[in-house]
Amino acid sequence: MTAVSHHCARVSPVAWERLGDRYVARLLDQTLLPHQTRWLTIETPEAMADAITRMIVRGAPAIGIAAAYGLALGAQRARGATASVEAMTRALSDDAAHLLAARPTAVNLHWALARLRAVWERPDSQALSSRDALQEALIREAQAIHEDDRIACDAIGAHGATLIPQGARIITHCNAGALATGGRGTALGVIRSAFERDSAITVLADETRPRLQGGKLTAWELRQDGIPVHVIPDGAAASLMRAGRVDVAIVGADRIAANGDTANKIGTYALALAARAHNIPFYVAAPLSTFDFSAQSGAEIPIEERDAREVTHHEHTALFAADTPVLNPAFDVTPGNFIAAFITECGIIRPPYDESLAQLATSAF
């Protein structure tokens, strides 16, 4: 991958461009925000998988979009390197497996790659007429995934804004905004839509250890939009709730099981516990692509364990004694009965989730 520096305002974290006689994907390197804005040019599925693993691009919907473009890049390579459509699809299956391994928890990655795989697995698919036709069909499908998420974010924001009271003080965790999606964001999409109706809204952003996505990314996004935001230590949320300084909690999600159990960035469960103890509504905003109806409960959601250096170091500076043992789960699971409602592009989904999500699964898929 190669780097290109730009100055920019709030943008989508993923772009697809034509560069001469070939296509490339561009990613906003989120590991450098908010101090430096740098775009990376991605030309192979391996480079895309590496960027996803290293959290250059992150957020479940954005990971799905990036993976779809990564497989489209694989199609571009395979078109020139294989002699038949059959050989091309074999190469694409290998690329898809490599991309799938990049981040195990975010189900949007699996969902997006399944949509592209369906392009060549349909028996009557016109995409199989030639290698060129297959490449173009996969590019169109990846672009459709990107556009669908933009539209979904708009709808999530509109539906969710109806749940936000006047002058609400909203707490959120991690980053579920434009940097994590193909549009305005999920949780931040709701906040943006609510703020457009009521400029008295304020936000508390958990810093979100160990990678500080709340402090680095959420605060950066909201300040660009002029939305009042304070970053707080993760451990301060419960005491601020007890002091009466929080009205609503809203987060995004990386995978939602059929019973409503929700995997999201580590620390979300603690925030939900605090909200429950203080009778504060706790909402999850997510597109339908984040629901995994094959998982009956959160016990079936794989939890990614990340490098200990994310905890033991800041940049290149060691924080702890050498060889200190570390556990670094990237996600936790909030039980569905802690969640007041799910905010989706189809509307507000309320408990009991065994019934409402079963109905959603039947109607949406």
KEKE-3310 file (N, C-alpha, C; in steps of 0.2 Angstrom, whole numbers, plus 5000, padded with zeros to 4 digits):
npx = (5004:5002:5005:4996:4995:4983:4973:4958:4940:4926:4924:4920:4927:4931:4935:4932:4941:4946:4962:4971:4973:4967:4958:4958:4957:4954:4959:4956:4968:4965:4972:4980:4973:4967:4977:4984:4980:4979:4979:4978:4983:4976:4979:4977:4969:4976:4983:4972:4966:4976:4975:4963:4965:4974:4967:4967:4956:4940:4926:4911:4901:4910:4921:4915:4912:4925:4930:4922:4927:4940:4939:4934:4946:4953:4947:4950:4964:4964:4957:4967:4976:4972:4965:4952:4935:4931:4943:4946:4936:4940:4952:4946:4939:4949:4954:4943:4943:4954:4952:4941:4947:4952:4946:4937:4925:4916:4902:4897:4908:4908:4895:4895:4905:4899:4888:4895:4901:4889:4887:4894:4890:4877:4867:4862:4869:4873:4886:4895:4898:4910:4927:4929:4916:4913:4922:4917:4904:4906:4912:4902:4893:4900:4900:4887:4884:4891:4884:4871:4874:4876:4863:4856:4861:4856:4843:4843:4847:4836:4825:4830:4832:4819:4819:4826:4826:4821:4835:4844:4857:4868:4877:4890:4899:4915:4917:4905:4902:4903:4916:4916:4907:4897:4891:4883:4884:4880:4876:4881:4875:4862:4863:4868:4856:4847:4853:4851:4838:4837:4847:4852:4857:4869:4885:4893:4908:4914:4931:4936:4946:4957:4962:4957:4946:4935:4939:4948:4942:4927:4925:4932:4925:4912:4915:4919:4906:4901:4894:4892:4903:4911:4925:4927:4934:4933:4929:4922:4909:4898:4898:4894:4882:4875:4876:4866:4869:4867:4856:4853:4859:4868:4874:4884:4886:4894:4890:4875:4865:4852:4844:4845:4857:4872:4887:4900:4912:4924:4920:4907:4898:4900:4895:4882:4878:4879:4870:4858:4857:4855:4843:4843:4839:4846:4852:4854:4861:4861:4864:4854:4863:4871:4865:4865:4857:4860:4867:4862:4863:4873:4883:4888:4895:4910:4924:4936:4953:4966:4982:4994:5001:4993:4988:4999:5007:5009:5008:5025:5029:5032:5021:5020:5028:5041:5035:5023:5009:4994:4977:4968:4954:4944:4931:4915:4900:4884:4870:4854:4843:4846:4845:4836:4830:4833:4839:4836:4838:4825:4817:4812:4816:4809:4809:4799:4814:4816:4804:4802:4814:4814:4803:4809:4819:4812:4805:4815:4825)
npy = (4994:5011:5028:5044:5060:5072:5086:5087:5088:5081:5065:5050:5035:5026:5024:5022:5021:5025:5023:5028:5014:5005:5000:5006:5005:5018:5022:5030:5033:5029:5027:5037:5048:5061:5069:5069:5068:5055:5047:5030:5020:5006:4991:4977:4962:4957:4968:4975:4966:4967:4980:4981:4972:4979:4990:5002:5004:5004:4999:4991:4992:4999:4991:4980:4986:4990:4977:4971:4980:4975:4962:4965:4971:4959:4952:4960:4958:4944:4943:4946:4936:4924:4910:4907:4909:4900:4897:4910:4912:4902:4908:4920:4914:4910:4923:4929:4921:4924:4938:4936:4932:4943:4951:4944:4946:4956:4955:4961:4960:4947:4946:4956:4950:4938:4943:4947:4935:4928:4933:4926:4913:4911:4901:4906:4917:4931:4936:4927:4926:4930:4934:4948:4952:4947:4953:4967:4965:4962:4974:4983:4977:4979:4993:4995:4990:4999:5011:5007:5007:5020:5025:5018:5023:5036:5033:5027:5037:5046:5038:5036:5048:5052:5046:5053:5065:5082:5093:5083:5075:5065:5049:5040:5027:5021:5023:5026:5033:5043:5039:5025:5019:5019:5031:5044:5038:5027:5026:5039:5045:5045:5055:5066:5068:5071:5082:5091:5094:5099:5110:5110:5099:5089:5079:5066:5058:5042:5039:5026:5015:5001:5009:5021:5026:5034:5046:5050:5049:5050:5062:5070:5070:5075:5088:5094:5095:5104:5100:5100:5092:5082:5073:5059:5049:5031:5025:5035:5036:5029:5037:5049:5047:5044:5056:5063:5068:5062:5057:5049:5034:5028:5017:5009:4994:4978:4964:4957:4945:4933:4934:4946:4949:4958:4961:4973:4986:4984:4987:4992:4984:4987:5000:4998:4991:5001:5011:5003:5002:5015:5018:5023:5025:5013:5012:5003:5006:5001:4994:4982:4973:4970:4961:4945:4931:4918:4916:4911:4917:4928:4920:4913:4922:4925:4932:4944:4943:4954:4961:4962:4974:4985:4988:4989:4998:5016:5023:5021:5020:5012:5007:4999:4987:4977:4962:4961:4952:4952:4953:4956:4958:4963:4966:4965:4957:4963:4959:4956:4960:4971:4981:4994:4997:4993:5002:5003:5003:5000:5004:5006:4993:4984:4976:4961:4953:4940:4938:4950:4951:4939:4941:4952:4945:4937:4946:4954:4946)
npz = (5000:4997:5003:5003:5007:5013:5016:5025:5028:5037:5031:5021:5026:5017:5000:4982:4967:4950:4944:4932:4921:4930:4945:4961:4979:4992:5008:5023:5035:5050:5062:5063:5066:5078:5073:5061:5044:5033:5018:5012:4998:4992:4984:4983:4989:5000:5005:5009:5019:5028:5032:5038:5049:5056:5060:5052:5044:5052:5062:5061:5049:5040:5039:5032:5020:5016:5015:5004:4993:4994:4989:4976:4971:4971:4961:4950:4949:4947:4935:4926:4928:4927:4917:4914:4919:4929:4935:4940:4949:4959:4963:4969:4979:4988:4991:4997:5009:5015:5018:5026:5038:5044:5054:5067:5074:5069:5060:5049:5039:5035:5030:5019:5011:5008:5000:4989:4985:4981:4969:4959:4962:4959:4949:4937:4934:4925:4926:4925:4912:4907:4911:4912:4913:4926:4934:4933:4938:4951:4956:4955:4964:4976:4976:4978:4990:4998:4995:4999:5013:5016:5014:5023:5035:5035:5037:5049:5058:5056:5062:5075:5080:5085:5097:5106:5119:5122:5123:5127:5136:5130:5131:5124:5117:5111:5093:5082:5070:5055:5052:5054:5046:5030:5029:5038:5050:5063:5078:5080:5069:5073:5084:5076:5068:5078:5084:5074:5075:5087:5095:5108:5112:5120:5121:5129:5127:5129:5132:5128:5130:5124:5113:5112:5103:5106:5111:5102:5089:5089:5096:5088:5076:5080:5085:5073:5067:5075:5087:5104:5114:5127:5131:5141:5155:5153:5165:5172:5168:5176:5188:5183:5178:5190:5196:5189:5176:5164:5151:5141:5134:5120:5108:5095:5086:5083:5081:5082:5090:5088:5099:5104:5111:5111:5103:5105:5106:5118:5135:5133:5139:5152:5152:5149:5160:5170:5165:5166:5180:5184:5178:5165:5148:5136:5121:5105:5090:5073:5057:5047:5042:5053:5061:5066:5063:5064:5075:5090:5103:5113:5117:5106:5099:5092:5100:5097:5101:5104:5101:5114:5116:5113:5125:5133:5129:5123:5108:5105:5117:5132:5145:5156:5167:5159:5150:5157:5160:5150:5146:5132:5126:5112:5111:5120:5126:5128:5136:5129:5136:5143:5134:5128:5116:5098:5085:5069:5050:5047:5056:5074:5085:5097:5114:5118:5112:5107:5100:5092:5085:5078:5069:5062:5056:5047:5039:5034:5027)
capx = (5000:5006:5002:4995:4993:4978:4969:4951:4935:4924:4924:4919:4933:4933:4933:4934:4943:4950:4968:4974:4969:4965:4954:4961:4953:4958:4957:4958:4971:4962:4977:4984:4968:4965:4983:4986:4975:4983:4975:4982:4980:4975:4978:4977:4965:4980:4984:4965:4965:4981:4973:4957:4967:4978:4962:4967:4949:4937:4919:4908:4899:4915:4924:4911:4913:4932:4931:4919:4931:4946:4937:4934:4953:4955:4944:4954:4970:4962:4955:4973:4981:4969:4963:4945:4930:4931:4950:4945:4932:4944:4956:4942:4937:4955:4954:4938:4945:4960:4948:4937:4951:4955:4943:4932:4919:4911:4898:4896:4913:4905:4889:4897:4908:4893:4885:4899:4901:4883:4887:4896:4887:4870:4868:4860:4872:4877:4892:4900:4899:4917:4931:4928:4909:4913:4925:4913:4898:4909:4913:4895:4890:4904:4898:4880:4885:4893:4878:4866:4875:4874:4856:4854:4863:4851:4836:4844:4847:4829:4822:4833:4831:4813:4819:4830:4822:4824:4841:4847:4864:4869:4883:4891:4906:4919:4915:4900:4900:4905:4922:4914:4901:4897:4887:4883:4885:4874:4875:4882:4870:4856:4865:4868:4849:4844:4855:4848:4831:4838:4854:4853:4859:4876:4887:4899:4911:4919:4938:4936:4952:4964:4964:4954:4942:4930:4943:4952:4938:4921:4926:4935:4919:4907:4918:4918:4899:4898:4890:4895:4905:4916:4928:4927:4937:4928:4927:4918:4902:4893:4897:4891:4875:4873:4875:4861:4871:4866:4849:4852:4865:4867:4881:4884:4887:4898:4886:4869:4862:4845:4840:4847:4863:4875:4894:4902:4918:4925:4918:4900:4894:4900:4891:4875:4876:4878:4864:4853:4857:4852:4836:4844:4838:4852:4850:4859:4860:4865:4860:4852:4869:4875:4862:4867:4852:4862:4869:4856:4864:4880:4888:4890:4899:4918:4927:4943:4958:4971:4989:4994:5004:4988:4987:5005:5011:5006:5013:5031:5031:5030:5017:5020:5034:5041:5033:5017:5003:4989:4971:4965:4948:4942:4924:4911:4893:4879:4863:4848:4838:4849:4845:4829:4828:4837:4837:4838:4835:4818:4813:4814:4814:4808:4808:4804:4818:4814:4798:4803:4820:4812:4799:4813:4823:4808:4803:4821:4829)
capy = (5000:5018:5034:5050:5065:5077:5090:5086:5089:5074:5061:5043:5032:5021:5027:5018:5026:5023:5026:5025:5008:5000:5003:5006:5008:5022:5021:5035:5030:5031:5026:5043:5054:5067:5074:5068:5065:5052:5042:5025:5017:4999:4988:4970:4960:4956:4974:4977:4962:4970:4987:4979:4969:4985:4995:5007:5005:5000:5000:4986:4993:5001:4985:4976:4990:4989:4970:4971:4982:4971:4956:4968:4971:4952:4951:4964:4954:4937:4944:4946:4931:4917:4909:4905:4911:4895:4898:4916:4911:4899:4913:4924:4911:4911:4930:4930:4917:4929:4944:4934:4931:4949:4953:4938:4948:4961:4951:4964:4958:4941:4948:4959:4945:4933:4946:4946:4928:4926:4936:4921:4907:4910:4897:4909:4923:4933:4938:4921:4925:4932:4937:4955:4953:4945:4959:4973:4964:4962:4981:4985:4975:4982:5000:4995:4989:5006:5016:5005:5008:5027:5026:5015:5028:5041:5031:5025:5043:5049:5034:5036:5055:5052:5043:5058:5070:5089:5095:5077:5073:5058:5046:5035:5023:5020:5027:5023:5038:5043:5035:5018:5017:5022:5037:5048:5034:5023:5030:5046:5047:5047:5061:5071:5070:5074:5089:5096:5096:5102:5112:5110:5092:5088:5072:5063:5052:5038:5039:5020:5011:5004:5013:5028:5028:5039:5052:5052:5049:5053:5069:5074:5070:5079:5095:5096:5097:5109:5097:5100:5085:5081:5066:5057:5042:5026:5024:5041:5035:5028:5042:5055:5045:5045:5064:5066:5071:5058:5056:5043:5030:5025:5014:5005:4986:4974:4959:4956:4938:4932:4935:4953:4950:4962:4962:4979:4988:4982:4993:4993:4980:4991:5006:4996:4990:5008:5014:5000:5004:5022:5019:5027:5020:5011:5010:5001:5008:4996:4992:4975:4969:4968:4956:4938:4927:4911:4915:4911:4921:4931:4915:4910:4927:4925:4938:4945:4945:4958:4962:4965:4980:4990:4990:4990:5004:5021:5024:5017:5021:5006:5010:4994:4984:4972:4956:4961:4948:4956:4951:4962:4957:4969:4967:4962:4956:4966:4955:4959:4962:4977:4986:4997:4996:4993:5007:5001:5007:4998:5007:5005:4986:4984:4969:4955:4952:4933:4939:4956:4950:4934:4944:4956:4940:4934:4951:4957:4942)
capz = (5000:4997:5006:5000:5012:5011:5022:5023:5033:5038:5025:5021:5027:5011:4993:4976:4962:4945:4943:4925:4918:4935:4950:4968:4985:4996:5015:5028:5040:5057:5067:5064:5068:5074:5072:5055:5040:5028:5014:5009:4992:4993:4977:4983:4994:5005:5008:5012:5025:5033:5034:5042:5055:5059:5061:5048:5043:5058:5063:5057:5042:5036:5038:5027:5014:5014:5012:4998:4989:4994:4985:4970:4969:4969:4954:4945:4949:4944:4928:4921:4930:4926:4910:4914:4924:4934:4939:4943:4955:4963:4966:4973:4985:4992:4993:5002:5015:5018:5021:5032:5044:5046:5060:5067:5077:5065:5056:5042:5035:5033:5026:5013:5006:5006:4995:4983:4983:4978:4962:4955:4964:4957:4943:4931:4934:4919:4928:4923:4905:4905:4917:4912:4916:4933:4938:4933:4942:4958:4958:4955:4970:4981:4976:4980:4998:5000:4994:5004:5020:5017:5014:5030:5041:5035:5040:5057:5061:5057:5067:5081:5083:5088:5104:5110:5122:5121:5128:5130:5138:5128:5132:5119:5118:5105:5087:5078:5066:5048:5051:5055:5041:5023:5029:5044:5056:5067:5085:5079:5064:5078:5087:5071:5066:5084:5085:5068:5077:5094:5096:5115:5114:5122:5121:5133:5123:5133:5128:5125:5130:5125:5107:5112:5098:5108:5112:5095:5083:5090:5098:5082:5071:5083:5085:5066:5066:5080:5092:5110:5116:5132:5132:5149:5156:5153:5172:5175:5166:5181:5193:5180:5178:5197:5197:5185:5171:5158:5150:5136:5131:5113:5105:5089:5087:5078:5079:5086:5090:5087:5106:5106:5114:5106:5104:5104:5108:5125:5139:5131:5144:5158:5151:5149:5167:5173:5163:5169:5187:5185:5174:5159:5142:5133:5114:5100:5083:5069:5051:5047:5041:5059:5064:5064:5066:5065:5082:5095:5109:5113:5118:5100:5095:5093:5103:5095:5106:5101:5103:5121:5115:5113:5132:5137:5126:5120:5103:5106:5124:5137:5151:5161:5167:5153:5151:5161:5157:5148:5142:5128:5122:5108:5112:5125:5124:5132:5136:5125:5141:5145:5128:5128:5109:5093:5080:5062:5045:5046:5062:5081:5087:5105:5116:5118:5106:5104:5095:5087:5080:5074:5064:5058:5052:5042:5034:5030:5023)
cpx = (5004:5002:5002:4992:4988:4976:4962:4946:4932:4922:4922:4926:4936:4931:4936:4936:4946:4956:4972:4970:4967:4961:4959:4956:4957:4955:4960:4961:4969:4966:4980:4979:4968:4971:4985:4981:4979:4979:4980:4979:4981:4974:4977:4972:4969:4981:4977:4964:4970:4978:4967:4960:4971:4973:4963:4960:4945:4930:4916:4906:4905:4920:4921:4912:4920:4933:4928:4924:4938:4945:4937:4941:4955:4953:4948:4961:4969:4960:4961:4977:4978:4966:4956:4941:4931:4938:4949:4941:4935:4948:4952:4940:4943:4955:4949:4940:4950:4956:4944:4941:4953:4953:4937:4925:4914:4908:4897:4902:4910:4899:4891:4901:4904:4889:4889:4900:4895:4882:4889:4893:4880:4871:4866:4864:4876:4884:4897:4901:4907:4921:4930:4921:4909:4916:4920:4907:4900:4910:4907:4892:4893:4901:4891:4880:4887:4887:4872:4867:4874:4867:4853:4856:4858:4845:4837:4844:4840:4825:4824:4832:4824:4813:4823:4826:4825:4830:4844:4854:4865:4876:4884:4898:4909:4917:4911:4897:4902:4911:4921:4909:4902:4893:4888:4885:4879:4872:4876:4877:4863:4857:4865:4860:4846:4846:4853:4841:4832:4845:4856:4856:4867:4878:4893:4901:4916:4926:4939:4943:4952:4966:4961:4950:4937:4933:4946:4947:4931:4921:4928:4929:4914:4909:4917:4911:4896:4894:4894:4897:4911:4918:4928:4931:4932:4925:4923:4911:4897:4892:4893:4883:4872:4872:4870:4863:4871:4859:4848:4859:4864:4874:4879:4884:4891:4895:4881:4866:4855:4841:4841:4853:4868:4883:4896:4909:4919:4924:4910:4896:4894:4895:4884:4873:4875:4871:4858:4852:4854:4846:4837:4843:4845:4850:4856:4857:4864:4860:4858:4858:4873:4871:4864:4862:4854:4865:4863:4857:4871:4885:4891:4894:4906:4920:4935:4948:4964:4977:4990:4998:4999:4987:4993:5009:5006:5011:5019:5033:5028:5027:5018:5027:5035:5038:5027:5012:4997:4983:4969:4960:4946:4935:4921:4904:4888:4872:4858:4843:4840:4848:4837:4826:4834:4835:4840:4836:4828:4814:4816:4811:4815:4808:4801:4807:4817:4809:4800:4809:4818:4808:4804:4817:4819:4806:4809:4825:4825)
cpy = (5006:5023:5040:5055:5070:5080:5089:5087:5082:5071:5054:5040:5028:5025:5022:5022:5022:5027:5023:5020:5003:5004:5002:5008:5013:5022:5027:5032:5032:5030:5032:5049:5055:5071:5074:5065:5062:5047:5037:5022:5010:4996:4981:4968:4959:4962:4976:4973:4965:4976:4986:4977:4975:4990:5002:5009:5001:5003:4995:4987:4995:4995:4981:4980:4989:4982:4969:4974:4978:4965:4959:4969:4964:4950:4954:4960:4947:4937:4943:4940:4924:4916:4907:4909:4907:4896:4905:4916:4907:4904:4918:4921:4911:4918:4931:4926:4921:4935:4942:4934:4937:4951:4948:4941:4952:4957:4954:4962:4952:4942:4951:4954:4940:4936:4946:4939:4925:4928:4930:4914:4906:4906:4901:4916:4925:4936:4933:4921:4927:4934:4945:4956:4952:4951:4965:4971:4964:4970:4984:4983:4978:4989:5000:4994:4996:5011:5013:5007:5016:5028:5023:5020:5033:5039:5029:5032:5046:5045:5036:5043:5056:5049:5048:5064:5077:5090:5089:5078:5066:5056:5041:5032:5021:5025:5024:5029:5037:5039:5028:5015:5020:5029:5041:5045:5031:5027:5038:5049:5049:5054:5067:5073:5073:5081:5094:5098:5100:5104:5112:5103:5092:5081:5071:5057:5048:5038:5032:5017:5004:5009:5020:5031:5034:5046:5055:5053:5052:5060:5073:5075:5075:5086:5098:5098:5102:5106:5097:5093:5086:5074:5065:5050:5037:5025:5029:5040:5034:5033:5048:5053:5046:5052:5067:5069:5068:5056:5050:5040:5027:5023:5011:4998:4983:4967:4958:4949:4939:4934:4942:4954:4953:4963:4969:4981:4986:4988:4995:4990:4984:4997:5004:4994:4996:5011:5010:5001:5011:5023:5024:5023:5019:5008:5008:5003:5004:4995:4984:4970:4967:4963:4949:4933:4920:4910:4916:4916:4923:4926:4912:4916:4926:4932:4939:4946:4948:4958:4965:4972:4986:4992:4992:4996:5010:5023:5019:5017:5015:5010:5006:4991:4978:4966:4955:4957:4952:4952:4957:4960:4963:4971:4963:4961:4959:4962:4959:4962:4969:4983:4988:4996:4996:4998:5005:5005:5006:5001:5005:4997:4986:4977:4967:4953:4945:4934:4944:4954:4944:4936:4948:4951:4938:4939:4954:4953:4937)
cpz = (5000:5000:5003:5006:5009:5017:5020:5029:5034:5032:5026:5022:5022:5005:4988:4970:4956:4944:4937:4922:4923:4940:4957:4973:4989:5003:5019:5034:5047:5062:5068:5066:5076:5072:5065:5050:5034:5024:5011:5003:4992:4986:4977:4989:5001:5009:5012:5019:5030:5036:5039:5049:5059:5061:5058:5046:5049:5058:5058:5050:5038:5034:5032:5020:5011:5011:5006:4992:4988:4989:4977:4967:4967:4963:4949:4944:4945:4937:4924:4922:4929:4919:4909:4920:4930:4938:4942:4949:4961:4967:4971:4979:4990:4995:4998:5009:5019:5021:5027:5038:5047:5053:5061:5070:5073:5060:5049:5037:5031:5028:5019:5008:5004:5000:4988:4980:4979:4970:4957:4956:4962:4950:4937:4930:4928:4920:4926:4916:4902:4911:4918:4916:4924:4937:4939:4938:4950:4960:4959:4962:4976:4982:4979:4988:5001:5000:4999:5011:5021:5018:5021:5036:5041:5039:5047:5060:5062:5062:5074:5085:5087:5096:5109:5113:5121:5126:5131:5131:5136:5129:5127:5120:5111:5099:5083:5073:5059:5047:5052:5050:5034:5023:5035:5050:5059:5073:5083:5073:5068:5081:5082:5069:5072:5085:5079:5070:5084:5096:5103:5117:5115:5122:5126:5129:5128:5129:5125:5124:5127:5119:5107:5106:5099:5108:5105:5090:5084:5092:5092:5077:5074:5083:5078:5064:5071:5085:5098:5113:5121:5131:5140:5149:5156:5160:5175:5173:5172:5186:5190:5179:5185:5199:5193:5179:5164:5157:5145:5135:5124:5110:5098:5091:5081:5077:5084:5085:5090:5093:5108:5109:5109:5108:5101:5107:5116:5129:5138:5137:5150:5158:5152:5156:5171:5172:5166:5177:5189:5181:5168:5153:5138:5126:5110:5093:5078:5063:5051:5046:5047:5063:5062:5067:5066:5072:5087:5101:5108:5114:5112:5096:5097:5095:5101:5101:5103:5104:5110:5121:5115:5120:5135:5134:5123:5115:5104:5113:5129:5143:5157:5161:5161:5155:5156:5157:5156:5144:5138:5123:5119:5109:5118:5123:5130:5131:5133:5130:5144:5140:5128:5121:5104:5088:5073:5057:5044:5051:5069:5082:5094:5107:5117:5112:5103:5099:5090:5082:5075:5068:5059:5053:5046:5037:5030:5026:5020)
residu = (MET:THR:ALA:VAL:SER:HIS:HIS:CYS:ALA:ARG:VAL:SER:PRO:VAL:ALA:TRP:GLU:ARG:LEU:GLY:ASP:ARG:TYR:VAL:ALA:ARG:LEU:LEU:ASP:GLN:THR:LEU:LEU:PRO:HIS:GLN:THR:ARG:TRP:LEU:THR:ILE:GLU:THR:PRO:GLU:ALA:MET:ALA:ASP:ALA:ILE:THR:ARG:MET:ILE:VAL:ARG:GLY:ALA:PRO:ALA:ILE:GLY:ILE:ALA:ALA:ALA:TYR:GLY:LEU:ALA:LEU:GLY:ALA:GLN:ARG:ALA:ARG:GLY:ALA:THR:ALA:SER:VAL:GLU:ALA:MET:THR:ARG:ALA:LEU:SER:ASP:ASP:ALA:ALA:HIS:LEU:LEU:ALA:ALA:ARG:PRO:THR:ALA:VAL:ASN:LEU:HIS:TRP:ALA:LEU:ALA:ARG:LEU:ARG:ALA:VAL:TRP:GLU:ARG:PRO:ASP:SER:GLN:ALA:LEU:SER:SER:ARG:ASP:ALA:LEU:GLN:GLU:ALA:LEU:ILE:ARG:GLU:ALA:GLN:ALA:ILE:HIS:GLU:ASP:ASP:ARG:ILE:ALA:CYS:ASP:ALA:ILE:GLY:ALA:HIS:GLY:ALA:THR:LEU:ILE:PRO:GLN:GLY:ALA:ARG:ILE:ILE:THR:HIS:CYS:ASN:ALA:GLY:ALA:LEU:ALA:THR:GLY:GLY:ARG:GLY:THR:ALA:LEU:GLY:VAL:ILE:ARG:SER:ALA:PHE:GLU:ARG:ASP:SER:ALA:ILE:THR:VAL:LEU:ALA:ASP:GLU:THR:ARG:PRO:ARG:LEU:GLN:GLY:GLY:LYS:LEU:THR:ALA:TRP:GLU:LEU:ARG:GLN:ASP:GLY:ILE:PRO:VAL:HIS:VAL:ILE:PRO:ASP:GLY:ALA:ALA:ALA:SER:LEU:MET:ARG:ALA:GLY:ARG:VAL:ASP:VAL:ALA:ILE:VAL:GLY:ALA:ASP:ARG:ILE:ALA:ALA:ASN:GLY:ASP:THR:ALA:ASN:LYS:ILE:GLY:THR:TYR:ALA:LEU:ALA:LEU:ALA:ALA:ARG:ALA:HIS:ASN:ILE:PRO:PHE:TYR:VAL:ALA:ALA:PRO:LEU:SER:THR:PHE:ASP:PHE:SER:ALA:GLN:SER:GLY:ALA:GLU:ILE:PRO:ILE:GLU:GLU:ARG:ASP:ALA:ARG:GLU:VAL:THR:HIS:HIS:GLU:HIS:THR:ALA:LEU:PHE:ALA:ALA:ASP:THR:PRO:VAL:LEU:ASN:PRO:ALA:PHE:ASP:VAL:THR:PRO:GLY:ASN:PHE:ILE:ALA:ALA:PHE:ILE:THR:GLU:CYS:GLY:ILE:ILE:ARG:PRO:PRO:TYR:ASP:GLU:SER:LEU:ALA:GLN:LEU:ALA:THR:SER:ALA:PHE)
# end
